[in-house]
Amino acid sequence: MARMRLAERLDRLPPYPFEELKAKLKSKGKELIDFTIGDPDLPTPPFIIEEMIRCAKLPSNHRYPLSLGEKELRGAIADWYKIRFGVDLAPDKEIIILIGSKEGFCNLIRACLDPGSKVLVPDPGYPAYMGSVLLADCEPVRIPLLEASDFMPDLPSKSNAQMLILNYPNNPTGSVADLNFLKEVVDWARDNKLIICYDNAYSELTYDGYKAPSLFEVEESKSIGVEFNTCSKTFNMTGDRIGWAVGNEELIDGLRKVKEQIDSGVPTYIQRAAIKALRSYQSCPSKTPDFLKRNINEYKKRGDLLVEGLNSLGIACTKPKGTFYVWLKCPTSSTEWVNKLLELSIAVTPGPVFGEKGKGWVRFSLTQPRERIKEALERISTLL
Ligand SMILES: Cc1ncc(COP(=O)(O)O)c(C=O)c1O
């Protein structure tokens, strides 16, 4: 039988790295310390699960949800933005609920760019950005994030691109951006007429007193930008699939129009749980609820343990300022180092899956308990 012909755009699409990695790791069948995917091992706080169960028991919560998302959740997001960033958002126009932020990148690009449009994509960067650009038949233009510039982009004086994607606290490098940087980006994007797609998925996972800003703390940024966030990393809810996009009302409306044709929103009981999660900030003068403080503390200890352990073995790397990733320049090539570690039953993500500038790097995700990190360090010490 003749092979089915698929669209050419699929030939341009690289395989999604984590699906491939997971399949490979499973087939090895060994006892493995898995530092690959950024999927928190820490539990979802019980008060969120309890709300989810309570709401799942109500028949009315099993009907089709609204594409824009529950009004009360959009209200909770607006309140959270006010508490957390001092930013005002209009729940009916400037907020949309997503089936995780990953879905939103793809649908935003479809909503606001025509085929052939150029999109500036961070390199290294979260792989779904590249996929989203290619699936919309747009042209990715890589912007290097280099160690020498603290993994901040060096924006060209002029650009003919239509969109800039940025993500701080940054996956995979762990670097962070301050408000001055965001101001420069907004000025630059306005001068060059670009839409900013700002991914703030790790805004709540930062260390040593640093608090991540929102793009919308910059004056007038709403005229050109959309910001994404998610319950995935803050509340350990990766599997519940709930995130949101906020910002420019025309872009949000475009995103709604695309989503209306494709999906019917996030299950209502998950949205109710997200309301409960976000409301936990309300009675919290420090702007960090206790469960989150404990999680941040745990990631900090894991990062310190791994980085100090590797440094003491003569492997240079630095502690992340945000996210739960350690970005490490390999003593040899990425492939050689990944394979050496795999022989010790330690899995890390090869840097090149994040882009060309990831060559020579690997990423450790701090989603393993400290005991397992110690064990990994012991195994690594036998290499040297
Ligand atoms: C930078 C970044 N943005 C977005 C996401 C996806 O988040 P969600 O689970 O909301 O789709 C991830 C997941 O790893 C990520 O690293």
The ligand as an ORCA input file, in Angstrom:
! r2SCAN-3c Opt
* xyz 0 1
  C       9.490     27.880     29.524
  C       8.279     27.020     29.557
  N       7.115     27.534     29.170
  C       5.994     26.799     29.162
  C       6.019     25.484     29.557
  C       4.751     24.670     29.442
  O       3.907     24.858     30.467
  P       2.436     24.254     30.455
  O       2.492     23.015     31.289
  O       1.616     25.336     31.043
  O       2.048     23.956     29.040
  C       7.204     24.894     29.972
  C       7.240     23.496     30.386
  O       8.251     22.908     30.661
  C       8.365     25.694     29.985
  O       9.542     25.210     30.369
*
